[in-house]
């Protein structure tokens, strides 16, 4: 095994269930998941010497507390050299991981704690306030919001354009939701675990044609954490580290109308970078953890990373090839469409699920023999495309 090729390794993970927890504070989610991750890594808490918290959308005050050392104090950590907030929306976990790996490679730190917590369901004055907050995040206050644009209408534009170019049907889009629900049924940390059918999705309320209510993500509370160390040190700490083999990214726009191609984004280029760094191809990937705030983005990521030709993903999801037991397991924790959307935690969840799959500890969701996983993240109105490849071994 050539350990020098990996950029770092994840040695601990922690996650609290997605849900609505009116009586709990966001700091509880952060602390619980952080403790889980540290215990999972099997290290003393004072071996953490860097913390990278992610901002929360529900509260600027909570974000400021996390950025200025609340985790350090609450956990009683004694040797933290750096506590620095990282925020880029749904790509925050990707960027935090890149920063962590860079610091580890330079030898500045030994163990990095990445942590995220959110209360989008119960931490905002009203449900409508939460919907409004999320609906307009990452959009131009001059050129989009005044003209009635929101996340659903922008996604409808991307969906319609993609369907026009490829012939993908509404039923095939609905199949993405069904695929994710199949996995969520097996995930005790997911909020939606009841079976879902194509008919259920297609009969739900129209939100922004052709998007229906059950094609939309729901906002919840939750939290996650990871402990990252160097690839060289990891095997001496845990029995089965998960190596960060490749990373790629591309930022393309702010205003959605300025995205050169709203049916592709930058995932092909980001994927090329990640595959090249990892020394792998799409044929080596055992499980795909694709960002899924709406069905169209999971389909785009799936195709742009090379799992099929353009326009074929809808049929693959409809046939069940991405379901449990299928040929190309995809978004195996249920994703934001079924596990639930907790802000930047959506991509954190996929990163943690990638670790579980590579470790072989995903329980009923476990993909037999999984060694390599690919994971994506994106922030704002899909302004950037990030791809991470992880593995239980270094090729």
RATAPE-V293953 format. One record per backbone hydrogen bond with DSSP energy under -1.0 kcal/mol. CO is the residue of the C=O (numbers start at 0). NH is the residue of the N-H. If there is no record, write none. Layout:
co->CO nh->NH
co->CO nh->NH
This chain:
co->0 nh->2
co->1 nh->4
co->2 nh->5
co->7 nh->243
co->8 nh->228
co->9 nh->241
co->11 nh->226
co->13 nh->224
co->18 nh->220
co->20 nh->23
co->24 nh->27
co->25 nh->29
co->26 nh->30
co->27 nh->31
co->28 nh->32
co->29 nh->33
co->30 nh->34
co->31 nh->35
co->32 nh->36
co->33 nh->37
co->34 nh->38
co->35 nh->39
co->36 nh->40
co->37 nh->42
co->43 nh->46
co->44 nh->47
co->48 nh->80
co->48 nh->81
co->49 nh->112
co->50 nh->83
co->51 nh->114
co->52 nh->85
co->58 nh->62
co->59 nh->63
co->60 nh->64
co->61 nh->65
co->62 nh->66
co->63 nh->67
co->64 nh->69
co->68 nh->72
co->69 nh->73
co->70 nh->74
co->71 nh->76
co->81 nh->50
co->87 nh->90
co->88 nh->91
co->90 nh->94
co->91 nh->95
co->92 nh->96
co->93 nh->97
co->94 nh->98
co->95 nh->99
co->96 nh->100
co->97 nh->101
co->98 nh->102
co->99 nh->103
co->100 nh->104
co->101 nh->105
co->102 nh->107
co->103 nh->106
co->110 nh->48
co->110 nh->49
co->111 nh->227
co->112 nh->51
co->113 nh->225
co->114 nh->53
co->115 nh->223
co->117 nh->221
co->118 nh->122
co->125 nh->129
co->126 nh->130
co->127 nh->131
co->128 nh->132
co->129 nh->133
co->130 nh->134
co->131 nh->135
co->134 nh->150
co->135 nh->138
co->139 nh->143
co->139 nh->144
co->143 nh->146
co->143 nh->148
co->144 nh->147
co->149 nh->153
co->150 nh->154
co->151 nh->155
co->152 nh->156
co->153 nh->157
co->154 nh->158
co->155 nh->159
co->156 nh->160
co->157 nh->161
co->158 nh->162
co->159 nh->163
co->160 nh->164
co->161 nh->165
co->162 nh->166
co->168 nh->172
co->169 nh->173
co->170 nh->174
co->172 nh->175
co->173 nh->177
co->174 nh->178
co->175 nh->179
co->176 nh->180
co->177 nh->181
co->178 nh->182
co->179 nh->183
co->180 nh->184
co->182 nh->185
co->183 nh->186
co->186 nh->189
co->188 nh->17
co->196 nh->200
co->197 nh->201
co->198 nh->202
co->200 nh->203
co->204 nh->212
co->207 nh->210
co->210 nh->206
co->210 nh->207
co->211 nh->214
co->212 nh->215
co->217 nh->340
co->219 nh->119
co->220 nh->18
co->221 nh->117
co->222 nh->15
co->223 nh->115
co->224 nh->13
co->225 nh->113
co->226 nh->10
co->226 nh->11
co->227 nh->111
co->228 nh->8
co->229 nh->233
co->232 nh->235
co->233 nh->236
co->233 nh->237
co->241 nh->9
co->242 nh->390
co->243 nh->6
co->245 nh->388
co->247 nh->386
co->249 nh->384
co->254 nh->257
co->255 nh->258
co->260 nh->263
co->260 nh->264
co->265 nh->269
co->266 nh->270
co->267 nh->271
co->268 nh->272
co->269 nh->273
co->270 nh->274
co->271 nh->275
co->272 nh->276
co->273 nh->277
co->274 nh->278
co->274 nh->279
co->280 nh->283
co->281 nh->284
co->286 nh->373
co->287 nh->330
co->288 nh->375
co->293 nh->297
co->294 nh->298
co->295 nh->299
co->296 nh->300
co->297 nh->301
co->298 nh->302
co->299 nh->303
co->300 nh->304
co->301 nh->306
co->302 nh->305
co->308 nh->311
co->311 nh->315
co->312 nh->316
co->313 nh->317
co->314 nh->318
co->315 nh->320
co->319 nh->322
co->320 nh->327
co->321 nh->329
co->322 nh->325
co->328 nh->287
co->330 nh->333
co->333 nh->337
co->334 nh->338
co->334 nh->339
co->337 nh->191
co->338 nh->190
co->340 nh->219
co->341 nh->344
co->342 nh->345
co->343 nh->347
co->344 nh->348
co->345 nh->349
co->346 nh->350
co->347 nh->351
co->348 nh->352
co->349 nh->353
co->350 nh->354
co->351 nh->355
co->352 nh->356
co->353 nh->357
co->354 nh->358
co->355 nh->359
co->355 nh->360
co->361 nh->364
co->362 nh->365
co->366 nh->369
co->370 nh->391
co->371 nh->285
co->371 nh->286
co->372 nh->389
co->373 nh->288
co->374 nh->387
co->376 nh->385
co->378 nh->382
co->379 nh->381
co->382 nh->251
co->384 nh->249
co->385 nh->376
co->386 nh->247
co->387 nh->374
co->388 nh->244
co->388 nh->245
co->389 nh->372
co->390 nh->242
